[in-house]
């Protein structure tokens, strides 16, 4: 499918507050707390100064474990997203506020109420990133360990979003409540919703995922899809595939914004930027983290292996108890062979291979080159915009906002002011019709 667009369509930008993962360079003295409100406030204010569409928080419902011990990158914890965003609503004015909330371990009535409340308190800036889980390890925190088959996670999520929208529509646009009732496979509820229709009607729905199930769910349900792809060609293929799924749901191409997560590394010269990017990746993938990544893929203890040495010569033997609380990698044997082939072809060690294979799609170069590359991705239908994932918290966006955003504005590829008050207006999404 070819999606035709004006060559001057605007780029959408969002900021992701890094969760507990290998993105953040903790050894950098500029990295600060992931708990203190000042960190969230600084990053959100910087994104708003840069006229970003929204500020995006991850979620973690259990501290991950590896070989029976708490995963090193989880010891900092992660606060509950909607609580943080409600506080940010008071210290920001225009930027959207997006929370990742799990559709498996929550209930529609309560979550719809919390999201509608954020939408009211923020003046129409709320968004919900819908994620799912079939992880029994996480489920133990909710006394639901293993209760949901993996095949059912998206059917429950789709019905969850449908019920939330029924609840948001149970108040008329002129402020009259009406009883609701829903009878479905996963939910059987009836009553009256306590929160009037909010400024956006429905908070924006985001979906994160690249699988076939995830793409179909996004085409049916989402306003934004948070994805990843490494090259312009991969991005164009993903873009065409997802946009091509919309018509069967009665939707137009612009009804769903595709925004991959990316990193940006700047330098005064191309060589300086590449050198900085290489150093950041070395900091993100320490020798210890390289072996940990290998163990997660191979499913076995590889602590005797040298991170600067060669790969194991045997195939993965997955042990589901070795690493708890992480998304499974799919075909581990095929992925392991891909990594070994990369190592053989380029003469890379374990650590060097993990650095290259696990790198998030990055835009690396001078501010002028990065601005041009971002615009090229959007012009050539590889994305509608980007969700920036900085390697420093909370100051990781400052350089991009100061040096790249003005160049995008000069190229007429990015807004020079917010023209609307709601997140839907920032994204160019239509207001949902009331389904009374």
C-alpha positions in Angstrom: 0.0 0.0 0.0 1.3 3.5 -0.8 0.2 6.2 1.5 0.4 9.6 -0.2 1.3 12.6 1.9 2.3 16.2 1.4 6.1 16.5 1.5 5.7 19.2 4.1 3.6 17.4 6.7 4.6 18.1 10.2 6.7 15.8 12.4 5.2 14.6 15.7 7.6 14.3 18.7 7.2 12.7 22.1 9.5 12.1 25.0 9.8 8.8 26.8 11.0 8.8 30.4 13.3 5.8 30.4 12.2 2.9 32.5 14.4 0.5 34.3 16.5 -0.9 31.5 19.9 -0.6 29.8 19.0 2.7 28.1 20.1 5.0 30.9 23.8 5.4 31.6 23.8 5.3 35.3 27.5 5.9 35.6 27.1 9.4 34.1 27.1 11.9 37.0 24.3 13.8 35.2 21.9 10.8 35.7 19.6 11.4 38.6 16.7 9.7 40.5 13.9 7.8 38.8 11.8 8.4 41.9 12.1 12.1 42.7 9.4 14.2 41.2 12.0 16.8 40.1 13.3 14.3 37.5 9.9 13.8 35.9 9.2 17.6 36.1 12.5 18.5 34.4 12.1 16.1 31.5 8.4 17.0 31.0 9.1 20.7 31.1 12.0 20.4 28.6 9.7 18.4 26.2 7.0 21.1 26.5 9.6 23.8 25.9 10.4 21.8 22.7 6.7 21.8 21.8 6.5 18.0 21.9 3.1 16.3 21.5 3.3 14.2 24.7 5.4 12.9 27.6 5.4 9.2 28.0 5.9 7.0 31.1 6.6 3.3 31.2 5.2 0.8 33.8 6.7 -2.0 35.8 4.4 -4.2 37.9 7.1 -6.4 39.5 10.8 -6.2 40.0 12.4 -8.6 37.5 14.7 -11.4 38.6 17.6 -13.1 37.0 19.0 -16.4 38.4 16.9 -15.9 41.5 18.1 -12.4 42.3 16.6 -9.0 41.7 17.8 -7.7 38.2 20.4 -5.0 38.7 18.6 -2.5 36.5 15.4 -2.8 38.6 16.6 -1.9 42.0 15.7 1.8 41.5 12.0 0.9 41.2 9.4 2.6 39.2 6.5 4.8 40.5 2.9 4.4 39.4 2.5 6.4 36.2 -0.9 8.0 36.5 -0.1 9.4 40.0 3.1 11.0 38.5 1.1 12.4 35.5 -1.6 14.0 37.7 1.2 15.8 39.5 2.8 16.9 36.2 -0.6 18.2 35.0 -0.2 21.0 37.6 3.3 22.1 36.4 2.8 21.9 32.7 0.3 23.6 30.4 0.1 22.0 26.9 2.1 18.8 26.6 0.2 15.5 26.5 0.6 13.1 29.4 0.7 9.4 28.5 0.7 6.6 31.0 1.5 2.9 30.3 -1.2 0.8 32.1 -1.6 -2.9 31.8 -4.9 -4.2 30.5 -4.4 -7.6 32.0 -4.0 -6.6 35.7 -6.6 -3.8 35.8 -10.3 -3.4 35.5 -12.1 -1.1 33.0 -14.3 0.9 35.4 -11.5 1.9 37.7 -9.0 2.7 35.0 -11.5 4.5 32.8 -12.3 6.7 35.8 -8.6 7.4 36.5 -7.9 8.3 32.9 -11.0 10.5 32.6 -9.9 12.3 35.8 -6.4 13.0 34.4 -8.0 14.3 31.2 -10.2 16.7 33.3 -7.3 17.8 35.5 -5.0 18.4 32.5 -7.5 20.1 30.3 -7.6 17.3 27.7 -4.1 16.0 27.7 -4.4 12.4 28.8 -3.3 9.3 27.0 -3.2 5.6 27.8 -0.5 3.3 26.4 -2.2 -0.1 26.4 0.1 -3.1 27.3 -0.7 -6.7 28.0 0.9 -9.6 29.9 0.5 -13.3 30.1 3.4 -13.5 32.6 2.5 -15.7 35.6 5.5 -14.2 37.5 4.0 -10.7 37.3 0.6 -12.2 38.0 1.6 -13.4 41.4 1.5 -9.8 42.6 -2.2 -9.9 41.8 -3.0 -13.5 42.8 -3.6 -14.2 39.1 -0.5 -16.1 38.3 -0.9 -17.8 34.9 -4.7 -17.2 34.8 -4.7 -15.6 31.3 -3.5 -17.6 28.3 -1.1 -15.7 26.1 -3.6 -16.1 23.2 -6.2 -14.2 25.1 -4.1 -11.2 26.1 -5.1 -9.1 23.0 -8.8 -10.2 23.1 -9.0 -9.0 26.7 -7.2 -5.8 25.8 -9.5 -5.0 22.8 -12.6 -5.6 24.9 -11.0 -3.6 27.8 -10.6 -0.6 25.5 -14.2 -1.0 24.1 -15.6 -1.0 27.6 -13.6 2.0 28.6 -14.9 3.9 25.6 -18.5 2.8 26.5 -17.9 4.2 30.0 -16.5 7.5 28.7 -19.6 7.8 26.4 -22.1 7.0 29.2 -22.2 10.7 30.0 -23.8 12.8 27.2 -21.9 15.8 25.8 -24.2 18.2 27.7 -23.4 16.6 31.0 -26.1 14.0 31.7 -25.1 10.6 33.1 -26.7 7.5 31.8 -26.6 3.8 33.1 -24.2 1.5 31.3 -24.1 -2.2 30.8 -21.6 -4.5 29.1 -21.8 -8.2 28.7 -18.7 -9.8 27.0 -16.2 -12.6 27.1 -14.0 -11.0 29.7 -16.2 -8.4 31.4 -19.7 -8.4 32.7 -20.4 -5.0 34.3 -23.3 -2.6 34.8 -23.9 0.6 36.7 -23.2 4.3 36.4 -19.9 6.0 35.7 -18.9 8.8 38.1 -16.9 11.1 35.8 -18.5 13.4 33.2 -17.3 13.3 29.6 -13.8 14.8 29.6 -12.3 17.5 27.4 -11.1 15.0 24.7 -14.2 12.8 24.9 -11.8 9.8 25.0 -8.2 10.0 26.1 -5.8 9.2 23.3 -5.0 5.4 23.1 -1.5 4.3 22.4 -0.4 0.7 21.7 3.2 -0.6 21.9 4.1 -3.6 19.8 5.5 -4.9 16.5 4.0 -8.4 16.4 1.2 -9.3 14.0 -1.3 -9.3 16.9 0.0 -5.9 18.0 -0.3 -4.4 14.5 -3.9 -5.7 14.2 -4.8 -4.4 17.6 -3.4 -1.0 16.8 -5.2 -0.8 13.5 -8.5 -1.6 15.1 -8.1 0.3 18.3 -5.2 2.7 18.8 -4.6 6.4 17.9 -0.8 6.0 18.1 1.5 3.0 17.8 4.8 3.0 19.6 7.2 0.8 17.6 10.8 0.3 16.6 12.5 -0.3 13.3 16.1 0.0 12.4 16.2 1.3 8.8 14.3 3.5 6.5 13.3 0.4 4.5 12.0 -1.5 7.5 10.1 1.6 8.6 8.4 2.0 5.3 7.4 -1.7 5.2 6.0 -1.4 8.7 4.2 1.8 7.9 2.6 0.5 4.8 1.5 -2.7 6.5 -0.1 -1.1 9.5 -1.7 1.8 7.5 -3.0 -0.9 5.1 -4.9 -2.6 7.9 -7.0 0.5 8.8 -9.6 0.5 6.0 -11.3 -2.7 7.1 -12.1 -1.0 10.4 -13.5 2.0 8.6 -10.5 4.2 9.5 -8.4 6.6 7.5 -4.5 6.6 7.3 -4.2 9.7 9.4 -6.4 8.2 12.2 -3.3 6.3 13.5 0.1 7.9 14.0 3.1 5.6 13.8 5.9 6.8 16.1 9.0 4.6 16.6 11.1 4.9 19.7 14.5 6.4 18.8 17.7 7.7 20.3 19.6 10.8 19.1 23.3 11.5 19.5 24.6 14.9 18.4 28.1 16.2 17.6 29.6 19.2 16.0 30.9 16.9 13.3 29.8 13.5 12.0 32.9 11.9 13.4 32.4 13.4 16.9 28.8 12.2 16.9 29.8 8.7 16.0 32.5 8.7 18.7 29.9 9.8 21.3 27.4 7.2 20.2 30.0 4.4 20.4 30.9 5.5 23.9 27.3 5.7 25.0 26.7 2.1 23.8 29.8 0.9 25.6 28.4 2.4 28.8 25.0 1.0 28.2 26.3 -2.6 27.5 28.8 -3.2 30.2 30.7 -6.6 30.3 28.2 -7.7 33.0 25.2 -6.6 30.9 26.5 -8.4 27.8 26.7 -11.7 29.6 23.2 -11.1 31.2 21.8 -10.4 27.7 23.4 -13.6 26.5 22.0 -15.7 29.4 18.5 -14.3 28.8 18.7 -15.5 25.2 20.4 -18.8 25.8 18.3 -19.6 28.9 21.3 -20.9 30.8 24.1 -19.8 33.2 27.0 -18.4 31.1 28.9 -16.6 33.8 32.0 -18.6 32.9 32.1 -17.0 29.5 34.4 -14.0 28.7 32.4 -11.1 27.3 35.3 -10.2 25.1 35.5 -13.8 23.8 33.4 -16.0 21.4 29.8 -17.1 21.6 28.7 -20.5 22.9 28.8 -23.2 20.3 25.5 -24.8 21.4 21.9 -23.7 20.8 19.7 -22.0 23.5 18.1 -24.4 26.0 15.4 -22.1 27.4 14.8 -22.2 31.1 11.7 -20.1 31.9 12.8 -19.8 35.5 16.2 -18.2 34.8 14.9 -14.8 34.0 11.5 -13.7 35.4 9.4 -10.8 34.4 10.8 -10.1 30.9 9.1 -10.5 27.6 10.1 -13.7 25.8 12.2 -13.3 22.6 10.2 -15.7 20.4 12.4 -18.1 18.3 15.5 -18.1 20.5 17.4 -20.6 18.3 17.0 -18.4 15.2 17.9 -15.2 17.1 21.0 -16.9 18.6 22.2 -18.0 15.2 21.6 -14.4 13.9 23.9 -13.1 16.7 26.5 -15.8 16.0 26.5 -15.0 12.3 26.9 -11.3 13.0 29.8 -12.2 15.3 31.5 -14.4 12.7 30.9 -12.1 9.8 32.3 -9.0 11.5 34.8 -10.7 13.9 32.9 -9.4 17.0 33.2 -10.6 20.6 30.1 -11.3 22.7 30.0 -7.8 24.1 30.6 -6.2 20.7 27.8 -8.3 19.2 25.3 -7.4 21.9 26.2 -3.7 21.5 25.5 -3.9 17.7 22.5 -6.2 17.8 20.6 -4.6 20.6 21.1 -0.9 19.6 17.9 1.0 19.3 17.5 2.8 16.0 19.5 6.0 16.4 19.9 9.2 14.5 23.6 10.1 14.9 25.2 13.2 13.4 25.3 17.0 13.5 22.1 18.8 14.4 21.6 19.7 10.7 22.1 16.0 9.6 19.7 14.7 12.2 17.0 17.2 11.4 17.3 16.2 7.7 17.1 12.5 8.5 14.1 12.9 10.8 12.3 14.8 8.0 13.3 12.1 5.4 11.7 9.3 7.5 8.4 11.3 7.7 8.4 12.4 4.0 9.1 8.9 2.8 6.3 7.3 4.9 8.5 5.4 7.4 7.0 7.2 10.4 4.6 10.0 11.4 6.9 11.1 14.1 9.3 9.8 16.8 9.3 9.1 20.5 12.7 10.1 21.8 14.3 7.8 24.4 17.2 9.7 26.0 20.2 8.0 27.6 20.3 10.5 30.5 17.6 11.2 33.0 16.4 13.9 33.3 18.6 16.1 31.1 18.8 14.0 28.1 16.5 16.1 25.9 18.1 19.5 26.4 20.5 19.3 23.5 17.9 18.0 21.1 15.4 20.8 22.0 18.1 23.5 21.9 19.9 22.4 18.7 17.6 20.2 16.5 14.0 21.6 17.1 14.9 25.1 15.8 16.3 23.5 12.6 13.1 21.5 12.1 11.1 24.7 12.6 13.3 26.4 10.0 12.6 23.6 7.6 8.8 24.0 8.3 8.7 20.4 9.4 7.7 21.1 13.0 5.4 23.5 14.8 6.5 26.8 16.2 3.7 27.0 18.7 0.9 24.8 20.1 -2.2 25.7 18.2 -4.7 23.6 20.3 -5.2 22.8 23.9 -5.7 19.0 23.8 -3.4 16.1 22.9 -5.7 15.2 20.1 -5.2 18.6 18.6 -1.4 18.2 18.8 -1.6 14.9 17.0 -4.1 16.0 14.4 -6.6 13.4 15.5 -10.3 13.9 15.2 -12.5 14.2 18.3 -14.3 10.9 18.9 -18.0 11.0 18.0 -20.2 10.4 21.0 -21.7 6.9 20.8 -24.8 7.5 22.9 
